[in-house]
Amino acid sequence: MSKNLRKQIHEANVAVHRFEAKYYELLHPEVYNPQEQRRIVSTLNEIDNFISNNRRRALDFGAGTGNLTDKLLSMGYDVTAVDISPEMCTILRKRYRACLENQKLVVINSSLEDMTFEKDEFDLIVCYSVLHHLPDYEESLQKLSVSLKRGGVMYIDHEASPFYWQNEDSLLRNLLKFVYFHSNPIINAIHFALIGLPVPSLDYTFSDYWHKKAHPLNHGAISRIFQTSNFEFFKRTDFYLKATWVPNPVFQFYKRLCKPEMSSWIAKK
């Protein structure tokens, strides 16, 4: 990847999240709906039991407004929260002022490329809805792997599954998938209009660089990184995502007939 493209991706993410930060949790029902929040809590509790000799030191990379940071703090972790967006970091610092003061939380406004971590620094590293925003997610995962201690766990979540851009095996399923994917933004737009939420028109071409049919996230490459970094085990789980604040009647049909569109990874070093 060229230096210019890396720069474009970084700048696009900073620009997009400058506008989104204030309303981020309202704009993203696919993240903050109760079903998804329960799934995250359940997964984190499961992961917590996997970690050997847990010192309870966690890195939340791409922390945003604190979706996982909040849960990790509640679980008793000391958290280093890193995000490239100054606005997101400002929200984090205001929201968790007490945790900053008692040194349970450190908030760092930086890209991963500009960060330096100690070897074996963290027991747990989490990246939720982050990889598709990074210029070189393979390089980033390799860097993060070094800072994860032996016996620690890396948790990657909310990335497009290998099935996201693939065609289904029948015309009916392809039609259903098309309808579901396109009905979600329409339903959300109507909901936002009814509650009077101003939603800016944003260009996600570069900010969501690896969430594109032309260059989708490569789960095979992720698997190889864990393998070559000598992780003890690693597993991808594919799942369906409810993506609207109000019910989408198409969801249950889509879930029954189509392949899951999202993936998460749990990997123990």
N, C-alpha and C positions, 0 to 999 in steps of 0.2 A: 504494500500500500504506500502511495506517495505521501510525502510530508504535507503537500497541499490538501490532499483528501483527508488526512488525519486532522488537520487544522479546521477544515470545513465541518467535520463531524463534531469536534469539540465545540466550536463556535455555535453550531446549530442547536446543540443540547443546552448550552447556556441561554441562548435566546428563547427557545421554546419554554424552558422552565422558568424563565423570568416572568412570562405571561401566565403560566399555569400555576405557579407556586401558591398564590393566594387562595385559589379555588380547587387545588389539586384533588383533594379528597372527595369533593362533590363531582368533579369532572370524570372520575374513574370508578364507576360502579363495578367494573370487572375486577377491581382490586378490593374495594371497601364494602362490597355487599356482605351480609352476615355469613352466608354460606362459605365464601372464600376466606373470611377472617377465621372462622372455626377450623377450616382445613389447615391454615397456616399454624395456628396454635397447636393443633393436634400433631402436626409434623415436627414442630420444634420440640415438643415434649418427647416425641419418639427419638429424635436426634440426641437429645440431652442424655438419654440412657446409653447411647453408643460411645460416648467420649470416655476415653481411658484417662485416669488420674487428672480429672478436670479441675483446672485452676480458675475456671470461669472468666476467661478473658476472650472477648468476642470482637470481631471486626464486622461491621455492617457497611459493606461497600456499595455506594449508590444509595445512600440511606434515605434520600428524599425528605419527606416531612416526619419520618420516624415510624413507619408502619412496623418494621421488624425491630427497630431500636427499642420501641416502647415495650414490646413483648420480652425482649432479652433482658431489659432492666428489671422487669417484673419477675423474671426467673432468677435474678440474683447475679447476673453477669456484669462485669465491668466492660463497658462498650466503647470502642473507637468507631465513630460514625464519620464516614467520608462521603462527600458529594461535590461534584463539579459546579453546582449552582449556588451562588452566593445567597440568593433568596431562600432556597431550601435550608441552607445552613442557619440563616437568621431565624427561621421558624423553629428549627430544632433547638437552638440556644434559648429562645424565649420559652418554649414549651417545657423544656427539661432543665430549667435554671437551677433547681435544687440539686439535681444529679450532677450538674457541672460543678457546683459549689462543693459537694462532698466527694468530688473526684471519681464518681462512678461512671461518668461520661466524658469523653473528649470528642469535640466536633472539629473536623478539619475540612476546609474548603479547598479541594484540589482534584486534579485528574489523577488517575492511577499511575500514569507515566511519571508524574512528578513526585510520587510518594516513595519513601524508603522505609521498609519494615525490617525488623530483626528476624533472623532465622528462628523458626519454632516459636514465634511470638504469641500466636493465638491458638486457643483450643477449638474455636468455632469461627468459621468464616461464612457469612451469608451474603448472597447477591440475589435480590428479588427484583425482577423486571429490569435487569441491568445489562446483560451481555449484548443484547441487540443494539444498545446505544453506543458501544465501545468501538473505537477504530479497529483494534486488533484484539478480539476477545480471546483468541488462543494464546497470544503472548501474555495477556493479562492473567489468564488462569494459571499459566506456568509461573508467573511472578508471585501470585497469591499462594500457590502450592508450597513455595519455599518458606513462606512465613507461617504456615500451618504446622503445628508440632506433630510428631509421630503419635498416633492414637487420637488425633483431632479429626474433626469432621468439616467438610465443605458442603454447603447447602445452596444450590442454585435453583431458582424457581421462576415461574411465570415467563417462560420462553415458548415460542411457537414449536409445536411438535413436528416430527418428520412428516406427519400427515396433513399439516396445515395447508400446504400449497399443492398437494397431490389431488388428482381426480379420484372420485369414488368409483366403485365398480359397476355403477348403473346410472342411467339417465335420471331416475327418480332421486337417488341419493345426491347426485350432483346438483340437481335442482333444489333439493331441500337445503343443502349446504349453502348454496348461493342465496336463497331466500333468508336463511337464518343470519348469515354474515351481514347482509345488507339491511335487514330489518332492525338490527340492534342500534346502529347510529340514528335511524329515523325515530325509533321509540325514545331514545335518550334525548334527541333534539326536541321532541314534543314535550317531554318531561321538563327539560331545562327551560323551555319557553313558558310553560305553565307556572313554574316557581319563580320566574323572573331572573334566572341566572344568565348573566352575559357570557357567552361562549365565543372567544375570539377565533377567527379563522387562521389556523397555523399551518405552516409547511413542515411536514415531518419527513421530507425526502432524505435528509442527511441525519437528522436526530435519531430516527429509527432505521438506521442504515441496513442492519441485518434482518429486518422484518420486511423483506421484499421478495417477491417471487424470483426476481433476477439474481439475487444473492441471499438465499435463506441461511439461517443458522445451521451449521454442520454438526449434528450430534455425534457423528462418527469421529470427528476431530476431537470433540470433548472427551469421548471415551478413550481415545488414544493418549490424550494428555494424562488422564488418571492412570492409565496402564504404564506409560513410560516413566511416570513419577512415582511408581511403586506404591500406589494406594492399595490398602488391604482388600477393600471391596468398593464397588461403585454400582449404582443402579439408577436407571431412568424410569420414571413413572409418568404415564400419559393420562390426562384427565380432561373432563369437559368443564367449560367455564361459563357460569351465568354472567352475562355482560350488561345487564340493564337494571335500573333501580326498581322499575315496575315489571311485573311478569311479562315475558315474551311467550305467547302461546305456541310458538314454533319450537321452543327449546326442547320440550319433552320428546317430540318426534325426531328432532335432530339428534338428541342424545341416544335414542334407541337404535337409530338406523345408520348414523355416520361415525367415522373414526374420530377419536378425541383430538382436539386442536392445540392443546397445551401440554408442556412437559416440565418436570422438575427432576433434579439430580440430587442424590445423597451419596457422598463419597467419604469413606474413612481411610485415613492415611496410616 
